[in-house]
Amino acid sequence: MLRDIRAGDEQVLAAAQVIATAAPDVILLTGIDWDHDALALAAFSGLLGDAGHPMPHHFTARPNSGMATGLDLDGDGRRGGAGDAQGFGRFSGQNGMAILSRLPLGPAVDHSDVLWRDLPGNLMPDGTSPEVAAIQRLSSTAHWDVAVQTPDGPLHLLAWAATPPVFDGPEDRNGRRNHDEAAFWLHHLPEAPFVLIGNINLDLVDGEGRPEALHALLDHAADPAPRGAWQPPQDGANAGHRGDPALDTAEFASDGPGNLRVDYILPARTLAVAGSGVLWPAPEDPLAEAVAMASNHRLVWVDLAPGAQMAVRTDD
């Protein structure tokens, strides 16, 4: 990714343009590669500065994606493949997470080393071998609690990017893990103001997955239901969807799952929301080309009202 940034890759430049246009106070990026010295993140931050929206404060940490386990986790008879890592990845750090902020960050707590078996009431599949259970982490990417130091005091970003609840067999390993990645926060909600934020990879109405944990989180957090200004034609798989297409946050093939709502910002119920949306412009909008080039996920935003006055964004 650092090579692509330095080469002026058009997708990277489009992502920087979209973020600079949205002008967030703080943003969670998912699907961004991690490197040990955070050189790629620093280079991307530099692009944002060049685009007129400096975000000098950063947090990232090694994700579980691509972290080798030495075991055959996907049962293909071989070790060392992308499906044998703690989280799917062809190299350590692939598709990690990062937070950029206009405001100071910290302290941060990284929960990514928590074992799946140690989550109370976990749904780890029956028959998981003791060898696998002894090393398998819950987070497919990461679970972070990062404080943003706002003028009104710290706001905790509870950030994660979950595995899709598909691409497995009848044991539903990915569906169970996706559920438990959300359920983790039910045991780690802080007393301080917080925002649950990330690519949860679960649509509460359409698509596959186990929604119970996300519904339980909504007992503690509000759903501002961010809406896009425009939606693609609702044909193919989209024609069979029951959810409001204005809530969709990701564009998937119409001959596959169709467009889904998988990216969320859920503020604690003690916080007042002043506005929200999904940055999904109509084709004739000058920003539309950059939005489509940046990612198949759309930038989701929530503005918090005075008393917790910040703009919070997530982008993949």
C-alpha positions, 0 to 999 in steps of 0.5 A, spaced: 500 500 500 505 504 501 508 503 494 501 505 491 500 511 495 507 513 493 506 512 486 499 516 486 494 510 485 488 513 483 484 509 488 488 512 494 487 519 491 480 518 490 479 515 498 483 521 500 479 526 496 472 523 499 475 523 506 477 531 505 470 532 502 467 529 508 472 533 513 471 529 519 474 530 526 475 523 526 475 517 522 475 509 522 478 506 516 477 499 515 481 494 509 487 498 510 494 494 510 498 495 516 505 495 517 510 495 523 512 502 522 505 505 520 509 508 514 503 507 509 498 510 514 503 516 515 503 517 508 496 517 507 495 522 512 500 526 508 495 526 502 489 528 506 493 534 509 495 535 501 487 535 500 486 540 505 484 536 511 490 535 516 488 529 521 495 529 525 493 524 530 493 516 528 492 510 531 493 503 528 496 496 531 497 489 528 491 486 526 489 479 526 488 478 519 494 475 516 497 473 522 500 466 522 497 460 526 501 454 524 495 450 524 490 448 518 484 452 520 480 451 514 481 444 513 484 444 506 490 439 509 495 445 508 498 450 513 500 457 512 494 459 507 490 465 508 484 461 511 489 459 516 491 465 519 488 468 525 483 472 520 483 471 513 489 474 510 495 473 505 500 477 509 500 479 516 497 486 516 492 485 510 486 489 511 487 492 517 484 498 521 486 505 522 484 511 526 485 518 524 483 524 528 483 532 528 483 531 535 488 528 540 487 520 541 488 516 547 489 512 551 487 506 547 486 498 549 487 493 544 483 487 545 485 483 539 488 478 543 482 475 546 481 468 545 474 466 542 473 460 547 474 466 553 468 470 550 462 468 555 456 464 552 461 464 545 458 460 539 465 457 537 462 451 533 462 444 537 467 439 535 473 445 535 479 441 537 483 443 543 489 445 539 485 450 535 481 453 541 487 454 545 490 459 540 484 462 536 483 469 537 476 472 537 477 478 532 478 476 525 481 483 524 481 487 531 477 490 537 479 497 539 477 502 545 480 508 543 479 515 546 478 521 542 480 527 547 474 532 545 473 539 548 467 535 552 471 530 555 473 523 552 469 519 547 471 512 546 471 509 539 469 501 540 472 499 533 472 493 530 471 489 523 468 483 523 468 477 518 463 476 513 458 471 516 459 467 509 464 463 505 464 457 510 460 450 511 454 447 515 458 448 521 457 456 520 464 458 523 464 465 520 457 466 522 458 464 529 464 468 529 461 474 526 456 474 531 461 473 537 465 479 534 459 484 536 457 480 542 464 482 545 462 489 546 456 487 550 461 485 556 466 491 554 461 497 554 465 503 558 461 508 563 464 514 559 460 516 552 462 511 547 460 510 539 460 503 536 463 503 529 466 499 524 464 494 518 460 489 522 459 485 516 451 484 517 445 487 515 439 486 520 434 485 514 437 482 508 443 478 507 446 472 511 448 472 519 446 472 526 443 478 528 442 477 535 448 480 538 447 486 534 440 487 536 442 486 543 447 492 542 442 496 540 439 496 547 445 500 549 446 504 543 442 508 538 441 507 531 441 514 527 439 510 521 444 514 516 441 514 509 444 515 502 442 521 497 441 516 492 441 509 490 443 504 484 437 501 480 434 496 485 435 490 480 438 483 480 438 481 488 436 488 490 429 487 487 428 481 493 431 485 499 426 487 504 430 493 507 430 500 505 435 501 500 437 508 502 440 505 508 445 500 504 452 502 505 456 497 500 455 496 493 455 488 492 454 485 485 447 484 483 448 477 481 451 476 488 448 478 495 446 485 492 447 492 496 447 491 503 448 495 510 454 493 513 457 499 516 455 502 522 456 508 527 452 507 533 452 512 539 451 511 546 444 513 548 446 518 552 449 522 546 445 526 542 445 526 534 445 532 530 445 529 523 447 522 519 448 520 512 451 515 507 456 519 502 452 515 496 452 521 491 448 520 484 452 519 478 451 526 475 454 529 482 462 531 481 464 527 487 461 520 484 467 518 480 471 518 486 466 515 491 465 509 486 473 509 485 475 509 493 471 503 495 465 499 494 463 501 501 461 508 502 463 513 507 458 513 513 457 519 517 454 521 524 455 528 527 454 529 535 450 535 538 453 540 542 456 537 549 459 531 545 460 536 539 464 532 533 463 529 527 464 521 526 466 517 520 467 510 518 470 508 511 472 502 508 
